[in-house]
Amino acid sequence: MTSITQKLSPEDARNAAREVRRRRLQAFLFVVPLLVFLIFAFVAPITTMLYRSIHNPTVANLIPDTLTALEDWSGEGVPDDAVLTQFATDMKRMANDRTSGQLADEINRALPGMSSVTKSTARALRRVEDADLTTNGAALLLEANDRWGEAATWRAIRKAGPVYSSSYYLTAVDLERDAVGAIVPRDTQIYVQLYTKTLKMALIITGLTILLGYPLAFFMAHASSGLANFLMVFVLLPFWTSLLVRTTAWIALLQTGGVVNSTLQWLGIIDEPLQLLYNEFSTILAMTHILLPFMVLPLYAVMRGIDNSFMRAAISMGSSPLGAWSKIYLPMSLPGLSAGALLVFIISIGYYITPALVGGTDGQMISNIIAFHMQVSNNWELAAALGSLLLVLILVLYWLFDRFVGTDNLKLG
Amino acid sequence: MKKHLTLLATTAALTASPLMAQDLTVTSFGGAYGAAQMEHMIEPFMAETGVNVLFEDYGGGIAEMKAQVEAGNILWDVVDVEVIDLERACAEGYLEIIDQSVLPDGDDGVAAADDFIPDALANECGVGNIVWSVVFAVNTDNGPGPQTIAEFFDVEAFPGNRGLRKRPQVNMEWALIADGVAPEDIYATLSTDEGQARAFAKLDTIKENIVWYDSWSQAPVLLNDGGAAMVQSANGRIFAAIQDDGAPFEIVWDSHVYDLDVWAIMKGTENKDLAMEFIKSATRTVPLSGMQDVAYGPTRASAQALLPESVKQDLPTAHLDVGLKADGIFWADFGESLGEKFNEWLLQ
């Protein structure tokens, strides 16, 4: 721009610069709605989720003084009476604020069984005089429940205390900190297994959509335009139907007394109905069907653009059809293939509805356990940690894809 | 036009306009149960008071209450809560405390405190609404089925698939009962690691034969289409299938796990007084007796007395002697940790 403005009078240069600014502003105003939308609908929720997975101030807000008093405790035996008294005072306040349940929930997460202990203690201390609490708080606490005389209880409180904690991420990879702070495997091993299984299923689904989608797209790209459009309707039809309808249609087909089983039985191929629904098989089948358009569309768009004469030239020069395909056609269709594969793989990794409806036990994926922690166990922090790990996993896979295939090789149409 | 006005009113109520204070949002579980509540509780209340009630559905659990209270955006006024969730919802401050002394006397003049069954008023955040039960049911087309929980766990004597709801609740209790633990010791046993291991070991013996489902509505479907030879179910769902569709099902009451649902008020609602009026109205003798339509037992003795003898046998209240009361306090303690162990066991 400098080279232009140098040749202009200062007046014109100013006008030109103003014009440039105006255009930039105009362009910016055009994207403002999208930007605002993205910030509110995408950036903000994800940041909140990332923050929530390490930040849980509940316990620190409820019993700050008890936590301060606990800092000097060695971790063995019962803490000093001063700590117990402080805690008894806090309990009374929480019982009257009706916040003892929140504390109960948090301690219970660190040590199952503490929820009822905390709540019953809060009820017992609710009507005790303040003076009694200051002089006799420790004894009253132990009288309310003898679990307050156990070191494990206080370790659980101390464990639940920090405002910022990596414990949810440790849980999300089946680890925890033991009494001395070393990282050890948890008793229950769930999440790593589920991540692996989710990845495995996503890979299988991607592979199946390639197997089904590549020949179909190839055929469509080389068919007459009338036939291609006709076939395109069948590819797009699932797109226009509700996801729920498509999934429930599979239930109707696959259930024990469903179309598939009764047909097979009628034909005499099987005696007993097969268990086709509520397992990994039905999840993979239904998801392959649902995600197939995401593979076919980019493939078809790219294949339409490949000039047939390349293949003919290769064959006329003595290559076998298969050799010509693998050396000429496949590399040229690769951008569509990798775009389709990436789309299907990333969508299926976070899929929720289909595994929830037809997955039964075997077909559960990581998203279903995230939903479980959001809706049933109310452990939003763990759900956030699991979700963040899923996000990281997808970013890493995208990075690997970029390294080995290259995002330049990506073409959506 | 009227539709548009209602829509406007709804929107206004959702944005918490005080002008629309005469709208009350009541949330429950829908289905045949919701229809019975509509007929016997909500419609009479609307007719008597002129208040417009918006009746909504939810799937249970406390996640939605938590979300509303944490966001400070209270959309519901009155909510039907399972006692198994009530303990937690109340202690965490998602529900208002209810003054149970203002509840009206029974129609026979007995004071409310004596008329309600004790469990109905056990928690200060709710007023008992129904007694319902988790039972198992068999399809009689398949010949004689199991008659006890021990037989339910006996795959050699009674082959075929068992439909169970995919959660530890009730399944853990049944496993221990089938393994010979006395009903009064169930929850003490389940509180220990050994007891939990014992329950999972018993569940292992039928694991190959279990078909898991997620919502009560799937139970009669599984039994009907042959997906399972016997299913765990809320008693009302099986009753409705027998009553309305003539399904060849039989309810087995042995070791059923019964529980209550209560009406509760969302913490921070602007319509607290109106919500209380609704609860007072809905838990009177006659509305409670109407829950027999879906085979759920009333929570007042005076309402029980109104029921015909022929109906009583279909209600959980007639079978309490062979049943186990679901322990809400136990599940508040161990729901999450057993939920994780259960998920792990499922993956094995």
HADDOCK unambig.tbl for C-alpha pairs under 7 A between the chains (distance, minus, plus):
assign (segid A and resid 98 and name CA) (segid B and resid 91 and name CA) 6.53 0.50 0.50
assign (segid A and resid 98 and name CA) (segid B and resid 93 and name CA) 5.98 0.50 0.50
assign (segid A and resid 99 and name CA) (segid B and resid 92 and name CA) 6.01 0.50 0.50
assign (segid A and resid 99 and name CA) (segid B and resid 93 and name CA) 6.51 0.50 0.50
assign (segid A and resid 100 and name CA) (segid B and resid 91 and name CA) 6.64 0.50 0.50
assign (segid A and resid 101 and name CA) (segid B and resid 88 and name CA) 6.89 0.50 0.50
assign (segid A and resid 101 and name CA) (segid B and resid 91 and name CA) 4.15 0.50 0.50
assign (segid A and resid 101 and name CA) (segid B and resid 92 and name CA) 4.25 0.50 0.50
assign (segid A and resid 102 and name CA) (segid B and resid 92 and name CA) 5.00 0.50 0.50
assign (segid A and resid 108 and name CA) (segid B and resid 333 and name CA) 6.60 0.50 0.50
assign (segid A and resid 112 and name CA) (segid B and resid 333 and name CA) 5.92 0.50 0.50
assign (segid A and resid 112 and name CA) (segid B and resid 334 and name CA) 5.79 0.50 0.50
assign (segid A and resid 112 and name CA) (segid B and resid 337 and name CA) 6.40 0.50 0.50
assign (segid A and resid 113 and name CA) (segid B and resid 333 and name CA) 4.56 0.50 0.50
assign (segid A and resid 113 and name CA) (segid B and resid 334 and name CA) 6.06 0.50 0.50
assign (segid A and resid 114 and name CA) (segid B and resid 333 and name CA) 6.46 0.50 0.50
assign (segid A and resid 115 and name CA) (segid B and resid 332 and name CA) 6.69 0.50 0.50
assign (segid A and resid 115 and name CA) (segid B and resid 333 and name CA) 5.06 0.50 0.50
assign (segid A and resid 116 and name CA) (segid B and resid 329 and name CA) 6.35 0.50 0.50
assign (segid A and resid 116 and name CA) (segid B and resid 333 and name CA) 6.12 0.50 0.50
assign (segid A and resid 188 and name CA) (segid B and resid 341 and name CA) 6.19 0.50 0.50
assign (segid A and resid 188 and name CA) (segid B and resid 344 and name CA) 6.49 0.50 0.50
assign (segid A and resid 189 and name CA) (segid B and resid 344 and name CA) 6.45 0.50 0.50
assign (segid A and resid 190 and name CA) (segid B and resid 344 and name CA) 5.34 0.50 0.50
assign (segid A and resid 256 and name CA) (segid B and resid 225 and name CA) 6.70 0.50 0.50
assign (segid A and resid 256 and name CA) (segid B and resid 226 and name CA) 6.29 0.50 0.50
assign (segid A and resid 256 and name CA) (segid B and resid 227 and name CA) 5.20 0.50 0.50
assign (segid A and resid 257 and name CA) (segid B and resid 225 and name CA) 5.38 0.50 0.50
assign (segid A and resid 257 and name CA) (segid B and resid 226 and name CA) 6.34 0.50 0.50
assign (segid A and resid 360 and name CA) (segid B and resid 212 and name CA) 6.01 0.50 0.50
assign (segid A and resid 360 and name CA) (segid B and resid 213 and name CA) 6.92 0.50 0.50
assign (segid A and resid 361 and name CA) (segid B and resid 212 and name CA) 6.92 0.50 0.50
assign (segid A and resid 361 and name CA) (segid B and resid 346 and name CA) 6.57 0.50 0.50
assign (segid A and resid 374 and name CA) (segid B and resid 63 and name CA) 6.94 0.50 0.50
assign (segid A and resid 375 and name CA) (segid B and resid 63 and name CA) 5.07 0.50 0.50
assign (segid A and resid 376 and name CA) (segid B and resid 61 and name CA) 6.28 0.50 0.50
assign (segid A and resid 376 and name CA) (segid B and resid 63 and name CA) 6.77 0.50 0.50
assign (segid A and resid 377 and name CA) (segid B and resid 336 and name CA) 5.54 0.50 0.50
assign (segid A and resid 378 and name CA) (segid B and resid 63 and name CA) 6.10 0.50 0.50
